Amino acid sequence: MTTLFKNVDGVQVELTAEEISEQKQQHDYYDQHIAPTVGREKRNSLLEATDWWAVGDIIMTEEQRSYRQALRDITAHDKWPLLMPEDWPTKP
């Protein structure tokens, strides 16, 4: 098991079991409640930035259609919601 430390007045001090448990709870809360919201906000922002591609007199390329569909499908990614930058689709 990895030993975890905190900095107290410039000295590394090992975390107590209680502090480790508290950090784990915070990480679990983030993973379950915050990360999905942040991910959806990013996805929505990326989709919104390409909405002009779907204007009636513009014909989207297949790459543009695929990108927008990949953004819509991102919540089905096996790492969702804890995606790395390389997990996001690349804008054409």
C-alpha positions as CSV (number, residue, x, y, z in Angstrom):
1,M,0.0,0.0,0.0
2,T,1.2,3.5,-0.8
3,T,2.0,5.7,2.1
4,L,0.3,9.1,1.8
5,F,1.7,12.3,3.3
6,K,0.7,15.9,4.0
7,N,2.9,18.9,4.5
8,V,2.8,20.4,8.0
9,D,5.1,23.5,8.4
10,G,7.4,22.2,5.7
11,V,7.6,18.7,7.1
12,Q,6.1,15.7,5.5
13,V,3.8,13.9,7.9
14,E,2.1,10.6,7.2
15,L,-1.7,10.8,6.9
16,T,-3.7,9.0,9.5
17,A,-6.2,6.3,8.6
18,E,-9.0,8.8,9.4
19,E,-7.5,11.4,7.0
20,I,-7.1,8.7,4.3
21,S,-10.7,7.7,4.7
22,E,-11.9,11.3,4.5
23,Q,-9.9,11.8,1.3
24,K,-11.3,8.7,-0.2
25,Q,-14.9,9.8,0.6
26,Q,-14.1,13.2,-1.0
27,H,-12.7,11.5,-4.1
28,D,-15.7,9.1,-4.3
29,Y,-18.1,12.0,-4.0
30,Y,-16.3,13.8,-6.8
31,D,-16.3,10.7,-9.0
32,Q,-20.1,10.1,-8.4
33,H,-21.5,13.6,-8.3
34,I,-19.2,16.3,-9.6
35,A,-17.3,14.6,-12.5
36,P,-20.5,13.6,-14.4
37,T,-21.7,17.2,-14.3
38,V,-18.4,18.6,-15.3
39,G,-18.2,16.1,-18.2
40,R,-21.7,16.9,-19.4
41,E,-20.9,20.6,-19.3
42,K,-17.8,20.1,-21.3
43,R,-19.6,17.9,-23.8
44,N,-22.5,20.4,-24.1
45,S,-20.0,23.3,-24.7
46,L,-18.2,21.3,-27.4
47,L,-21.5,20.5,-29.1
48,E,-22.6,24.1,-28.8
49,A,-19.4,25.3,-30.5
50,T,-20.3,23.2,-33.5
51,D,-24.0,23.9,-33.7
52,W,-23.4,26.3,-36.6
53,W,-22.4,23.2,-38.6
54,A,-26.0,22.1,-38.5
55,V,-27.5,25.4,-39.8
56,G,-30.0,24.6,-42.6
57,D,-27.9,26.0,-45.5
58,I,-24.6,24.3,-44.5
59,I,-23.9,20.7,-45.3
60,M,-21.9,18.9,-42.6
61,T,-19.1,16.6,-43.6
62,E,-19.2,13.0,-42.5
63,E,-16.3,13.8,-40.1
64,Q,-18.3,16.7,-38.5
65,R,-21.4,14.4,-38.1
66,S,-19.2,11.7,-36.6
67,Y,-17.6,14.1,-34.2
68,R,-21.0,15.4,-33.0
69,Q,-22.3,11.9,-32.6
70,A,-19.2,10.9,-30.6
71,L,-19.8,13.8,-28.3
72,R,-23.4,12.7,-27.8
73,D,-22.2,9.1,-27.1
74,I,-19.4,10.1,-24.7
75,T,-21.4,9.2,-21.6
76,A,-21.2,5.5,-22.8
77,H,-17.4,5.6,-22.7
78,D,-16.0,2.9,-20.3
79,K,-14.0,5.6,-18.4
80,W,-17.0,8.0,-18.1
81,P,-17.0,10.3,-16.2
82,L,-13.3,10.2,-15.5
83,L,-12.1,10.9,-19.0
84,M,-8.6,11.8,-19.9
85,P,-8.1,14.5,-22.6
86,E,-7.2,11.8,-25.1
87,D,-10.5,10.0,-24.5
88,W,-12.5,12.9,-26.0
89,P,-13.2,12.9,-29.7
90,T,-11.0,15.0,-31.9
91,K,-12.7,17.9,-33.6
92,P,-12.2,17.7,-37.4
